[in-house]
Amino acid sequence: MKKFICLVLLLAIVAIAGVEAHGYGVCGKFSPDRMLTHVLRHCAKPARDLTAPVTPNCCEPLSQVSEECFYAIINSDTWKYSGIDQRIAFTIPRRCHLIHY
């Protein structure tokens, strides 16, 4: 019985850790939420308004982020609840001239 309880607790810990770690592998050792607050904080205004200029403070850190990490950041709950329009946010790499269409 004791082994069964330990097994259940271990499975619960692994399940909780898996839920909390969702998306972490995409951005290296940092979560997409942390990448948003520390790396892309200067991109908030251009992500809300297409006419807002994209500054070097936004583009430089963005050039260091992988495409997969950028998509994970945009799809994170923090990004959604910060009032940023995802459709406009997807245009930032092109506006920084990081992606040429």
C-alpha positions as CSV (number, residue, x, y, z in Angstrom):
1,M,0.0,0.0,0.0
2,K,2.8,2.4,0.9
3,K,4.5,1.7,-2.5
4,F,1.2,2.5,-4.3
5,I,0.8,5.8,-2.5
6,C,4.4,6.8,-3.4
7,L,3.8,5.8,-7.0
8,V,0.6,8.0,-7.1
9,L,2.4,10.9,-5.6
10,L,5.3,10.5,-8.0
11,L,2.9,10.5,-11.0
12,A,1.1,13.6,-9.7
13,I,4.4,15.4,-9.4
14,V,5.5,14.5,-12.9
15,A,2.1,15.5,-14.3
16,I,2.2,18.9,-12.5
17,A,5.8,19.5,-13.7
18,G,4.9,18.6,-17.2
19,V,2.0,21.1,-17.2
20,E,4.1,23.9,-15.7
21,A,7.0,23.3,-18.2
22,H,4.8,23.6,-21.3
23,G,6.7,25.6,-23.9
24,Y,9.9,25.9,-21.9
25,G,12.0,23.8,-24.3
26,V,11.2,26.1,-27.2
27,C,12.8,29.2,-25.6
28,G,15.7,27.4,-24.0
29,K,15.8,27.5,-20.2
30,F,13.3,30.3,-19.9
31,S,9.6,30.2,-20.2
32,P,7.8,32.1,-23.0
33,D,6.3,34.4,-20.3
34,R,9.8,35.3,-19.0
35,M,11.0,35.9,-22.6
36,L,8.0,38.2,-23.1
37,T,8.7,40.3,-20.0
38,H,12.5,40.5,-20.3
39,V,13.3,40.3,-23.9
40,L,10.3,41.6,-25.8
41,R,9.0,44.3,-23.4
42,H,9.9,47.0,-25.9
43,C,7.7,45.4,-28.6
44,A,4.4,46.0,-26.8
45,K,3.4,49.2,-28.6
46,P,4.2,47.9,-32.1
47,A,2.2,44.8,-31.2
48,R,-0.9,46.8,-30.5
49,D,-0.7,49.3,-33.4
50,L,0.5,48.7,-37.0
51,T,1.4,52.4,-37.3
52,A,3.6,52.4,-34.2
53,P,7.3,52.4,-35.1
54,V,9.3,49.3,-34.4
55,T,12.4,50.5,-32.5
56,P,15.9,48.9,-32.3
57,N,15.1,48.1,-28.7
58,C,12.4,45.8,-30.0
59,C,14.2,44.4,-33.0
60,E,17.6,43.7,-31.5
61,P,16.4,41.2,-28.8
62,L,13.9,39.8,-31.2
63,S,16.7,38.9,-33.6
64,Q,18.2,36.7,-30.9
65,V,14.9,34.7,-30.4
66,S,14.2,31.6,-32.5
67,E,11.0,31.6,-34.7
68,E,9.5,28.8,-32.5
69,C,10.2,30.8,-29.3
70,F,8.6,33.9,-30.9
71,Y,5.4,31.9,-31.7
72,A,5.4,30.4,-28.2
73,I,5.7,33.9,-26.7
74,I,2.8,35.3,-28.9
75,N,0.6,32.3,-28.0
76,S,1.3,32.6,-24.3
77,D,-1.5,33.6,-21.9
78,T,0.5,36.6,-20.7
79,W,0.7,38.0,-24.2
80,K,-3.0,37.4,-24.7
81,Y,-4.1,39.1,-21.5
82,S,-1.8,42.1,-22.0
83,G,-4.0,43.6,-24.6
84,I,-1.7,42.8,-27.5
85,D,-3.3,41.8,-30.9
86,Q,-1.7,38.6,-32.1
87,R,-2.4,39.4,-35.7
88,I,-0.4,42.6,-35.4
89,A,2.3,40.9,-33.3
90,F,3.0,38.4,-36.1
91,T,4.0,41.4,-38.3
92,I,6.8,42.5,-36.0
93,P,9.6,40.3,-37.5
94,R,8.7,41.6,-40.9
95,R,8.6,45.2,-39.7
96,C,12.0,44.6,-38.2
97,H,13.2,43.3,-41.5
98,L,14.1,40.0,-39.9
99,I,11.9,38.1,-42.3
100,H,11.6,39.0,-45.9
101,Y,8.4,38.1,-47.8
